[in-house]
Amino acid sequence: MRCGTDRYFSVSIMCSLICCIGFVMLPSSARSSSEDTFFVGNPDTTASGEVNVSGVRLSDDVSFLGFTREGQDAFEPFEDHAVNVPQPSRARQWLHALTEEPHVAGTAQDYKTAIYVRDQLLEMGFSVEIAEYHVLLNYPKKVTARLIHPEEFKIPLRESGFPLDKDSYSETAFPAFHGYGASGKAEGQVIYANYGRVEDFDRLEDLGVAVEGRIILARYGKIFRGLKVKNAQQRGALGVLLYSDPADDGYMKGDIYPIGPFRPDSAIQRGSVQFLSLNPGDPSTPGWASVPGARHIEYSEISEMARIPSLPISYGAARPILKGLAGFEVPQGWQGGLPFAYHTGPGVSEIEIEVVMDYAIRPIWNVIATIKGTETPDRWVMIGNHRDAWTYGAVDPGSGTAAWLEAARAVSEAVKNGWKPRRSLVFASWDGEEYGLLGSTEWGEQFSEQIKEKVVFLINVDSAVAGLDLDLAGVPSLRDFMLQVAADEKDPRQGKSLRSLWVKAQQEKWATSGPVSLSRPEAIFVPQMRSIGSGSDYTVFLDHLGIPVLDVDFRGRYGVYHSLYDNFFWMEKFGDPGFIYHATAARLYTRLLMRASSSEILPFRFSAYGFALKEHLDELKRIIIRKRRLPEGHERLDWTSDFSTMDTVVERFFLTSQSLDRALDKVQGFSRLNRPSLGAINDALARLEQAFTDPTGLPGRDWFRHLIYAPGLTTGYASWPLPGMRQAIEQNRAELFARESLRIAERIQVASEAMEQIQTLLAALRE
């Protein structure tokens, strides 16, 4: 909904209203109220061009979160030296080496990247080990697809070559296939199912279009590809073809490769079709680690896995199939970018698919590197990125590994320069991410108890540079820390701080689509990082173990995802010419790592979490309102939803979080701290996120234990905040809603009590 002008108020009037009704947003890092302001509607700006925003410290002379004055004075020279280490030329060098060959997980080429990364880290002075796991992987033995009516057409399963790009002619890359795809042969008429979501199949059913016994053609986007196959399989389809429509990442977005960055008509999006929102990791060892010698269940015994064949194809190959469909003109929102009207089918288009997969238990290799802390070496600040790719992986994940290596080089230089981190730094290079977060999940399952005790928080990297726009996701308790670091880095092209650009972008989104709050009448913009769901290696840490996570990268005009064109040529020409954003990303990671590992008190703040919980409740209330207003013929909610308990515990959490932040801010002003008390305080801060976990897990998916954040059951990637309650609403189950509301409320209550205990500990800090 676009916000009207009547929703904007002056800052002074708005602040008065807020104070009167008790929703004062106390800046979580405030030491001087005159330096922080609210804004509502259009933001104010400081003389330096910084955006003033509710709850975010803006002054350039802010003390670092978690540091006393004395501690910061001793630390800053080391950080200043370290952030000058990352260089675009070195990032380019790393990426060039990592993208010389396609390196699918478990292959000899993948192992070469593990050895390369290990050797670089050893040379930097890290303590390094390779952790090997034996996991179920599939490679294609035979993959064919052909249009047999109205005229025979062999569907290409490799991309076309371009003379400017030598890598586009590769014959060593696998042809198009799906990780964890099923072997099988299917032949039949084609039905177009839009994005293959549950609601898309429901719409086909409403139209009377039969899916059973037919082959589904669906476009990529909106939900994880594995759930598209799952949805088709549950409706009785024989097979699935997935393609990237030009409306989503092709010529309707801009110039296509090799002239521009977007997907050309022969590009194919490979990927896994594991049912990611149910259980990531090696599907043959559900719930335990795939260490060498571990028990693996038989392929035939693996539940929740694709059993019908599927293949990815290009939109060039999809074009003749779609043109041969008859039936209904597609519903609103289903029309893609090809130059003709889409129909649901069936029609004259008939397809034959044959897939033969080579499934075997194969090795993958995590590289784990450590710099030991001096005061608390058994507390770890982690940064992780995967190495495996479907092809060359210049963006996904090579850009991440290049920036990750530059950050490693920066902190190693800081150590050589005399810096001594209090906590240990752990750099993890995961393997097998593309198949289903294998390396990180198996490592997390093997060392789950150690991780819960030792890991302070995790920075996830993945695709560090796909463009020029900073993107932030993570738990709200890390928002203020992340934004304080972002304030100290400038965008290399615009010259403004990354924080100011990010906050401005969030405010613009809010101004055009931010809904009116149901819990308070005023329109307040509170910047929040994206909620974490799944789809990258942070999943086991947050969703399974309750470790605070950040996911930090630069996004942009990235149209060659998981194709042969995600290579060094694309990156150098379109993604990051000059590799300046690779170096910027490395500096961000360096600052985050060094401050988190050196701070006297962990740099967490919790007011943003309180606001987030209120927003998540509001969103559930809006969904319920929409579902109660559905027209006849749709499954409307006809039960009463009771939010009273949740409203009460969230309000308590909200107020307690502000009180804790004020206590943490007060400690910031101390010149010295009572050291013996620090260990208990830091452990309590680090483990507060675990208060939101329940060992019994979410309904129907017990691996996912975090009751506040999880991937949507029907989305795979995107987050469902308060997932148990959201699932109950989506499934129209009043009894589940009541049960999950009480479970979540109990966890929030436990978190509030933990915050109160931390405040008691803080009182003993000053000498």
TIDO-442972 format. One record per residue (C-alpha): residue in one letter; z, x, y. Coordinates in steps of 0.25 Angstrom, whole numbers, padded with zeros to 4 digits, always signed. Layout:
aZXY...
This chain:
m+0000+0000+0000r-0004+0005+0014c+0008+0006+0023g+0007-0002+0035t+0011+0002+0049d+0023-0008+0049r+0029+0001+0038y+0031+0013+0048f+0043+0015+0057s+0047+0025+0066v+0056+0037+0060s+0068+0033+0069i+0068+0018+0065m+0066+0021+0051c+0077+0031+0050s+0086+0021+0056l+0082+0011+0046i+0084+0020+0034c+0098+0024+0039c+0102+0009+0040i+0098+0005+0026g+0103+0018+0019f+0091+0025+0015v+0092+0037+0023m+0083+0048+0017l+0092+0061+0019p+0083+0073+0020s+0086+0080+0007s+0086+0094+0013a+0092+0090+0027r+0101+0100+0034s+0097+0094+0048s+0094+0080+0050s+0086+0083+0062e+0075+0091+0054d+0072+0079+0045t+0065+0066+0048f+0061+0053+0041f+0047+0048+0043v+0042+0034+0040g+0027+0032+0040n+0019+0043+0047p+0027+0056+0046d+0032+0064+0058t+0028+0079+0058t+0036+0090+0063a+0030+0100+0073s+0026+0109+0062g+0018+0097+0056e+0028+0095+0044v+0030+0080+0040n+0044+0075+0042v+0047+0067+0030s+0059+0059+0025g+0068+0068+0016v+0060+0081+0017r+0065+0093+0025l+0055+0098+0035s+0061+0109+0043d+0055+0123+0040d+0069+0129+0041v+0075+0121+0029s+0083+0130+0019f+0077+0130+0005l+0083+0119-0004g+0094+0125-0013f+0096+0138-0004t+0108+0141+0005r+0104+0148+0017e+0108+0162+0011g+0101+0159-0001q+0088+0155+0006d+0089+0168+0015a+0089+0176+0003f+0078+0169-0005e+0067+0166+0006p+0062+0180+0007f+0059+0180-0008e+0051+0167-0007d+0044+0171+0005h+0039+0184-0002a+0036+0176-0015v+0027+0165-0009n+0018+0176-0003v+0015+0180-0017p+0005+0169-0022q-0009+0172-0018p-0022+0164-0020s-0029+0176-0026r-0019+0177-0037a-0019+0162-0040r-0034+0163-0041q-0033+0175-0051w-0023+0167-0059l-0032+0155-0060h-0045+0163-0063a-0038+0169-0075l-0032+0156-0080t-0045+0148-0079e-0054+0158-0086e-0055+0149-0099p-0052+0135-0103h-0038+0136-0109v-0034+0123-0116a-0019+0123-0122g-0018+0131-0135t-0031+0139-0134a-0033+0154-0134q-0037+0153-0119d-0024+0145-0116y-0016+0156-0123k-0023+0166-0114t-0018+0159-0102a-0004+0160-0107i-0005+0175-0109y-0011+0177-0096v+0000+0169-0089r+0011+0176-0097d+0006+0190-0093q+0005+0187-0078l+0019+0182-0078l+0024+0194-0086e+0017+0203-0076m+0025+0196-0065g+0038+0199-0072f+0041+0185-0078s+0048+0184-0092v+0037+0177-0100e+0036+0170-0113i+0026+0161-0120a+0031+0149-0127e+0021+0144-0138y+0021+0130-0143h+0012+0124-0154v+0007+0111-0150l-0003+0101-0154l-0016+0103-0147n-0030+0097-0149y-0044+0103-0146p-0057+0096-0147k-0066+0099-0160k-0076+0089-0157v-0077+0079-0145t-0089+0070-0142a-0092+0058-0135r-0105+0050-0133l-0111+0038-0127i-0118+0031-0138h-0123+0018-0130p-0130+0015-0122e-0137+0028-0124e-0131+0041-0131f-0124+0051-0122k-0116+0063-0126i-0104+0063-0117p-0102+0078-0113l-0088+0083-0115r-0090+0096-0107e-0092+0098-0092s-0105+0103-0086g-0106+0117-0081f-0108+0120-0066p-0114+0134-0062l-0104+0137-0052d-0093+0136-0062k-0094+0144-0074d-0082+0138-0081s-0089+0125-0081y-0098+0130-0092s-0086+0133-0101e-0089+0131-0116t-0075+0136-0120a-0068+0124-0114f-0065+0112-0124p-0074+0100-0122a-0068+0088-0116f-0056+0082-0125h-0043+0077-0124g-0030+0084-0127y-0023+0076-0138g-0035+0067-0140a-0038+0061-0153s-0049+0064-0163g-0058+0052-0166k-0071+0045-0165a-0074+0033-0157e-0086+0025-0154g-0087+0012-0145q-0089+0005-0133v-0083+0010-0120i-0073+0003-0111y-0069+0008-0097a-0054+0008-0095n-0053+0014-0081y-0041+0024-0081g-0037+0019-0095r-0023+0015-0090v-0015+0003-0096e-0019-0006-0085d-0034-0002-0087f-0033-0006-0101d-0026-0019-0097r-0037-0022-0087l-0047-0021-0098e-0039-0030-0107d-0038-0040-0096l-0054-0040-0094g-0055-0042-0109v-0061-0028-0111a-0058-0023-0125v-0054-0009-0127e-0051-0009-0142g-0062-0002-0150r-0068+0004-0138i-0069+0018-0131i-0062+0019-0117l-0068+0026-0105a-0057+0028-0095r-0056+0037-0083y-0046+0048-0080g-0035+0045-0070k-0022+0037-0067i-0015+0040-0080f-0015+0051-0090r-0027+0052-0099g-0019+0051-0112l-0014+0037-0108k-0028+0032-0106v-0031+0036-0121k-0018+0030-0125n-0021+0017-0118a-0035+0016-0124q-0029+0019-0138q-0019+0008-0137r-0030-0002-0133g-0038+0001-0145a-0049+0010-0139l-0056+0019-0149g-0058+0031-0139v-0057+0035-0124l-0066+0043-0115l-0059+0047-0102y-0067+0052-0089s-0064+0056-0075d-0071+0046-0066p-0077+0051-0053a-0069+0042-0045d-0056+0049-0049d-0060+0064-0048g-0075+0065-0047y-0086+0063-0036m-0079+0051-0030k-0068+0061-0025g-0077+0071-0020d-0087+0082-0024i-0088+0085-0038y-0087+0099-0045p-0093+0109-0043i-0096+0105-0029g-0082+0098-0027p-0069+0097-0034f-0071+0084-0041r-0075+0081-0055p-0090+0082-0059d-0096+0072-0069s-0095+0081-0081a-0080+0085-0079i-0071+0081-0090q-0056+0079-0089r-0050+0084-0101g-0035+0081-0104s-0024+0077-0114v-0023+0063-0119q-0009+0064-0124f+0000+0052-0121l+0007+0060-0110s+0017+0050-0105l+0023+0048-0118n+0026+0062-0123p+0020+0075-0118g+0020+0088-0126d+0015+0092-0139p+0013+0078-0146s+0015+0084-0160t+0030+0088-0156p+0035+0076-0148g+0048+0080-0143w+0050+0094-0148a+0044+0107-0144s+0031+0113-0151v+0037+0126-0153p+0030+0135-0164g+0034+0129-0178a+0038+0115-0172r+0035+0102-0180h+0023+0095-0176i+0020+0081-0179e+0006+0077-0185y-0005+0073-0176s-0006+0059-0183e+0009+0057-0180i+0009+0059-0165s+0011+0046-0158e+0006+0043-0145m-0007+0051-0145a-0021+0048-0143r-0028+0042-0156i-0041+0038-0151p-0052+0049-0146s-0053+0052-0131l-0062+0061-0123p-0063+0065-0108i-0077+0064-0102s-0083+0066-0088y-0087+0055-0079g-0101+0059-0081a-0100+0056-0095a-0092+0043-0092r-0104+0038-0083p-0114+0033-0094i-0102+0027-0102l-0097+0019-0090k-0111+0015-0086g-0113+0008-0100l-0101-0001-0098a-0102-0016-0096g-0091-0026-0096f-0082-0029-0084e-0084-0022-0070v-0071-0013-0070p-0059-0018-0063q-0056-0014-0049g-0051+0001-0049w-0059+0005-0062q-0072+0009-0055g-0074+0023-0055g-0084+0033-0048l-0096+0032-0056p-0108+0025-0049f-0108+0012-0056a-0099+0000-0059y-0089+0003-0070h-0087-0008-0081t-0076-0009-0092g-0085-0010-0104p-0089-0012-0114g-0104-0010-0113v-0115-0002-0119s-0107+0011-0118e-0102+0016-0132i-0096+0029-0134e-0093+0038-0146i-0082+0048-0145e-0078+0059-0156v-0066+0068-0154v-0061+0078-0164m-0049+0086-0160d-0043+0098-0166y-0028+0096-0166a-0019+0108-0169i-0005+0114-0166r-0008+0125-0156p+0000+0134-0148i+0002+0133-0133w+0009+0143-0124n+0019+0142-0112v+0021+0154-0104i+0036+0154-0098a+0039+0164-0088t+0053+0167-0082i+0060+0174-0070k+0075+0174-0073g+0084+0169-0062t+0096+0177-0058e+0108+0167-0056t+0104+0155-0066p+0093+0161-0075d+0095+0149-0084r+0090+0139-0073w+0075+0139-0072v+0065+0135-0061m+0052+0132-0069i+0037+0131-0065g+0027+0127-0075n+0012+0126-0076h+0003+0124-0088r-0009+0133-0092d-0018+0126-0101a-0030+0118-0096w-0041+0109-0102t-0051+0119-0097y-0050+0130-0086g-0039+0122-0079a-0040+0129-0065v-0032+0118-0058d-0025+0112-0071p-0017+0121-0073g-0023+0134-0068s-0020+0132-0054g-0005+0130-0058t-0005+0142-0066a-0011+0151-0055a-0001+0146-0045w+0011+0147-0055l+0007+0161-0058e+0007+0164-0043a+0021+0158-0041a+0025+0166-0053r+0020+0179-0046a+0027+0175-0033v+0041+0173-0040s+0039+0186-0048e+0036+0193-0035a+0048+0187-0029v+0057+0192-0041k+0051+0206-0039n+0054+0205-0024g+0069+0203-0028w+0070+0188-0029k+0080+0183-0039p+0079+0168-0043r+0092+0161-0046r+0085+0153-0057s+0075+0157-0067l+0060+0154-0064v+0052+0149-0076f+0037+0149-0076a+0030+0140-0087s+0015+0141-0090w+0014+0129-0099d+0003+0127-0110g-0003+0114-0116e+0000+0105-0103e-0014+0099-0104y-0012+0093-0118g+0001+0086-0114l+0011+0096-0107l+0013+0103-0120g+0019+0117-0116s+0029+0112-0106t+0033+0100-0115e+0035+0109-0127w+0043+0119-0119g+0051+0108-0113e+0054+0102-0126q+0058+0115-0132f+0067+0120-0121s+0072+0106-0116e+0087+0109-0115q+0085+0122-0108i+0075+0116-0098k+0085+0105-0095e+0096+0115-0093k+0088+0126-0086v+0076+0121-0078v+0079+0118-0064f+0065+0112-0061l+0051+0114-0064i+0039+0116-0055n+0026+0111-0062v+0013+0117-0058d+0001+0112-0066s-0012+0111-0057a-0006+0118-0045v-0019+0117-0037a-0030+0106-0038g-0031+0105-0023l-0024+0106-0010d-0013+0095-0009l+0001+0098-0013d+0006+0088-0024l+0021+0087-0028a+0027+0080-0039g+0041+0081-0045v+0055+0076-0045p+0060+0071-0032s+0072+0081-0032l+0062+0092-0030r+0055+0086-0018d+0062+0092-0007f+0062+0106-0013m+0047+0105-0016l+0044+0100-0001q+0053+0111+0005v+0045+0121-0003a+0031+0114+0001a+0036+0116+0016d+0035+0131+0014e+0021+0131+0009k+0009+0128+0018d-0004+0122+0014p-0014+0134+0014r-0025+0126+0020q-0017+0116+0030g-0006+0126+0034k+0004+0115+0033s+0016+0115+0024l+0013+0109+0010r+0025+0100+0012s+0020+0093+0025l+0006+0091+0018w+0012+0085+0006v+0022+0076+0013k+0011+0071+0023a+0002+0068+0011q+0014+0060+0004q+0016+0053+0017e+0002+0048+0018k+0002+0043+0004w+0015+0035+0007a+0009+0030+0020t-0003+0023+0013s+0003+0019+0000g+0019+0020+0000p+0025+0007-0004v+0036+0000+0004s+0049+0003-0003l+0056-0008-0010s+0070-0002-0008r+0069+0000+0007p+0061-0006+0018e+0058+0006+0026a+0045+0015+0023i+0050+0029+0021f+0041+0040+0016v+0048+0049+0007p+0039+0060+0001q+0040+0062-0014m+0034+0071-0024r+0025+0063-0035s+0034+0059-0046i+0032+0067-0059g+0026+0060-0071s+0019+0069-0082g+0006+0077-0084s+0011+0091-0082d+0021+0100-0087y+0033+0095-0079t+0034+0083-0089v+0043+0089-0099f+0052+0094-0088l+0054+0082-0080d+0051+0070-0089h+0058+0076-0102l+0068+0086-0097g+0072+0081-0083i+0068+0094-0075p+0065+0092-0061v+0050+0096-0059l+0040+0098-0047d+0025+0097-0049v+0018+0105-0038d+0003+0106-0036f-0009+0105-0026r-0019+0094-0029g-0033+0090-0024r-0047+0087-0027y-0046+0091-0042g-0057+0084-0049v-0059+0093-0061y-0046+0091-0068h-0046+0095-0083s-0061+0098-0083l-0069+0111-0085y-0070+0112-0070d-0056+0114-0068n-0058+0129-0067f-0057+0141-0058f-0070+0137-0050w-0065+0123-0047m-0052+0129-0042e-0058+0140-0033k-0069+0131-0027f-0061+0118-0026g-0047+0118-0030d-0041+0129-0022p-0051+0139-0016g-0044+0151-0012f-0032+0147-0021i-0023+0145-0009y-0016+0133-0015h-0013+0140-0028a-0006+0151-0020t+0001+0139-0012a+0005+0132-0025a+0011+0146-0030r+0019+0147-0017l+0025+0133-0019y+0029+0136-0033t+0035+0149-0029r+0044+0143-0018l+0048+0132-0027l+0052+0142-0039m+0059+0152-0030r+0067+0142-0022a+0071+0134-0034s+0075+0146-0042s+0082+0153-0030s+0089+0141-0024e+0104+0141-0025i+0104+0126-0027l+0092+0119-0033p+0083+0113-0023f+0084+0099-0027r+0085+0087-0018f+0087+0072-0023s+0085+0063-0011a+0070+0062-0015y+0074+0058-0029g+0082+0046-0023f+0070+0042-0015a+0061+0043-0027l+0069+0034-0036k+0069+0024-0025e+0054+0025-0024h+0052+0024-0039l+0061+0011-0040d+0052+0005-0028e+0040+0008-0036l+0045+0001-0049k+0049-0011-0040r+0035-0011-0034i+0028-0011-0048i+0037-0022-0053i+0033-0031-0041r+0018-0028-0043k+0020-0031-0058r+0027-0045-0055r+0015-0048-0046l+0004-0046-0056p-0005-0058-0058e-0005-0066-0071g-0011-0060-0083h-0004-0047-0080e+0009-0043-0086r+0019-0046-0074l+0033-0042-0074d+0042-0054-0075w+0056-0048-0077t+0066-0044-0066s+0067-0029-0063d+0081-0025-0059f+0082-0013-0051s+0096-0014-0046t+0102-0003-0055m+0091+0006-0051d+0092+0003-0037t+0106+0006-0037v+0106+0020-0044v+0093+0024-0036e+0101+0022-0023r+0113+0030-0028f+0103+0041-0032f+0096+0040-0019l+0110+0041-0011t+0115+0052-0020s+0103+0060-0019q+0104+0061-0004s+0118+0064-0005l+0115+0076-0015d+0104+0081-0006r+0114+0081+0006a+0124+0089-0002l+0113+0099-0006d+0108+0100+0008k+0122+0104+0013v+0123+0115+0002q+0110+0120+0008g+0117+0124+0021f+0127+0133+0014s+0126+0148+0015r+0132+0150+0002l+0135+0142-0011n+0146+0142-0022r+0138+0149-0033p+0146+0144-0045s+0143+0129-0042l+0128+0131-0040g+0124+0131-0055a+0130+0117-0058i+0124+0112-0045n+0110+0117-0049d+0111+0113-0063a+0115+0099-0059l+0103+0098-0049a+0093+0103-0059r+0097+0093-0070l+0098+0081-0061e+0084+0077-0065q+0089+0077-0079a+0098+0065-0076f+0085+0057-0075t+0082+0060-0090d+0085+0051-0102p+0084+0058-0116t+0079+0044-0122g+0067+0045-0113l+0058+0034-0107p+0054+0022-0115g+0044+0025-0126r+0043+0040-0122d+0056+0047-0124w+0051+0061-0121f+0051+0057-0106r+0065+0057-0102h+0065+0057-0086l+0068+0042-0082i+0064+0044-0067y+0050+0051-0069a+0040+0051-0081p+0025+0049-0082g+0021+0034-0083l+0020+0029-0097t+0006+0024-0094t+0002+0035-0084g+0005+0048-0091y+0004+0057-0078a+0010+0048-0067s+0025+0046-0065w+0032+0034-0068p+0045+0035-0060l+0057+0028-0067p+0047+0027-0079g+0056+0018-0088m+0056+0007-0078r+0042+0009-0075q+0038+0008-0089a+0046-0005-0090i+0039-0011-0079e+0025-0007-0084q+0028-0012-0098n+0035-0025-0092r+0048-0023-0100a+0060-0028-0092e+0070-0023-0103l+0064-0009-0102f+0065-0010-0087a+0080-0013-0087r+0083-0002-0097e+0075+0009-0090s+0081+0005-0077l+0095+0007-0082r+0091+0020-0089i+0085+0026-0076a+0097+0021-0067e+0106+0028-0076r+0099+0041-0075i+0098+0040-0060q+0113+0037-0060v+0115+0050-0068a+0107+0057-0058s+0115+0052-0046e+0128+0056-0053a+0122+0070-0055m+0119+0071-0040e+0133+0067-0036q+0138+0078-0045i+0129+0088-0039q+0135+0084-0025t+0149+0087-0031l+0144+0101-0035l+0138+0104-0022a+0151+0102-0015a+0157+0115-0022l+0145+0124-0018r+0150+0129-0004e+0158+0142-0005
